[in-house]
Amino acid sequence: MTIRLLASDWLASRFRLTGDRELELPEGASAADAAQAAGLPEAEIGIHVVNGAKAAPETLLKEGDTIKFLPWIIGG
Amino acid sequence: MIYEKYIRVLYVNLATGKIEIRQREDLYAYLGGVGVASKLLEEEMRADLPPTAPEQPIVFACGAATTIFPVLTKTVAMFVSPLTGELGESYAGGRMALTMFMAGYDAIVVSGKASRPVYLAINTNDVALKDARQLWAQGSDETGRIIREREPGGGKRSIIRIGQAGENGVSFASVCVDTYRHFGRLGLGAIFGSKLLKAISIIGGRNVPIRNFKDYWKTYQDIYKKCTDTDMMAKYHDLGTPINVEPLSVSGGLPTKNLSAGTFEHAGEISGEKFARQNLVRKLACTGCPVGCIHIGQIRREFDKGFEFEAVAVGYDYELIYSLGSFLGIKTTDEILHLIEVVEELGMDAMSAGVVMGWATEAFTKGLVGVEQTLVPLEFGNGPNYAAALRHLAAGTNAFYRDLGRGAAKAAKVYGGEDFAMTIGGNEMPGYHTGYGSLVGAAVGARHSHLCNGGYSIDQSKKEFEINALVDGLFKEEKERCMLNSLIICLFARKVYDRPTIIAALNSIGRPVDDGELTAIAERIYRTKLRIKQKLGFDQNAVKLPKRFFDTVSATGKLDEKVAYEAIRLYTEKTRVLLAADTEVK
């Protein structure tokens, strides 16, 4: 299946992603699988966003979904 | 003092002009920073008098290893808070810690009230009170500029000062440190104002050679590399804490429009990325920090008719973007920077200023107050009107603004709307509606700040909520931070400074410690803070949380009032046990 990856600016620049793009994933792939396919270490991801809403890493994806990864909240 | 077994304290009485230096061996057990400052506050404060009474002290302390190692950059200020009436504790970076160290003082205690406006000029071999009548009523920037001319010594000089809000006794007035840093929270600026103390200038000229350079240098390099060659601090430098805006909004933890929502529809327009692309012009660092997390944004300001514009540089951070942005429904980076600049000039804590405006907006909308009181119509998203209202607030234009200047909780007692006066323990809420960790953490935190125990961090750990685990986690972190803040570490780097690193660092500069002693120091400091709170009449179990926290769904779901109060009760029991186990002579 094909999903659309929207890379957050910071994660994209830090991990040299090429920006928004299509990702080809096998049926039954999860949000965490998408991160791996995009080359993002799971440990760097604070929030998985599927179709604009916060989602668990194990959320199963379907054809045409958009996915975005956001970093952990930081601070003192 | 490094290589000495005493703490060197400068005492200044503004009323009598008496200046005294004491070498306090008994304070050595408190390490430095918040440990020393807490003990001095406990000694000097007057629990029977109001926070702004002339007798009340202001205590500053730098850390036990200030600026000797990377990222140990901060100074702590302790006082009786005019906002909460109890423990006042605030931290600032900039150059102040370095200059205190180089001037030869671990701590400074200022008491009394001057007979006319003064500023305190501290040099390595001289301490003087100087006339500041000309500076009174000047803004923070102008005051800094004039004192820079009067007290030459660039690079090893720190100038801290108040603006109009501090002079007028606004309970959350701040003290600006070296232009871009602040003692922001809990109203130190109002204590300065009550003493007619406009500013303090510190110039340090002392040099302390490192004795065991080999060990020191190895430890220094290890820490430096962790800060610069790994990803541990990268986010802080790249986008800084504004990186939080988007994840918090997506997860429902971004306080929006007086916390009527946890998601802001315009979050993408005020995100860290947006600020960086649109306004970021410089990154700065506190002295002794290789990271450089201070992000400076630039805006254009029209200062006169005829298309007269100037460029204005303003520091920005997540907490400011939240409080003067999403919390007030402000949806552009330029408007937020304009409001930050107003708050800077007037000398107010940006977080409290935004949160009181959020309450005032809702009170106005609900008809609890009218335009005859607010003087400008307050509505979410209206930046120019908020700028005007902030000026009325700092000036104390009328009774309403003077009440508002005492904080949202006190204003709501007068006008109603306590359910949506977003304070925790009397302090305006931080920018995290992430769950029980952030809410209970700020409620039980010694200074009711998100920085007391990092409760928001527990919320985002993705572990299933369990009340005892939460309480244990908050308690452990609160204690540990007492030790970290005695060094004083910038808490952004708390993961760099684990226990083995701290032990190696202190041992390499002649302060032998082990793990057990660090734990004992942490507990000693926390007990001192708890005793101060008790003496000032604080009752943890009497803290009431506004209903809005339980109505607006948090990032980790809807919060249950009973669970929150039960967590506070469990935490209070732990502090009772800690205090009861105190066998040390006070």
Interface residues (C-beta under 8 A of the other chain):
Chain A: S8 D9 W10 S13 R14 G46 I47 V49 A53 K54 L70 P71 W72 I73 I74 G75 G76
Chain B: D231 A234 K235 Y236 D238 L239 T241 I243 N244 E246 P247 L248 V250 S251 G252 G253 G272 E273 A276 Y318 Y432 T434 H450 L451 G454 Y456 S457 Q460 C490 L491 F492 R494
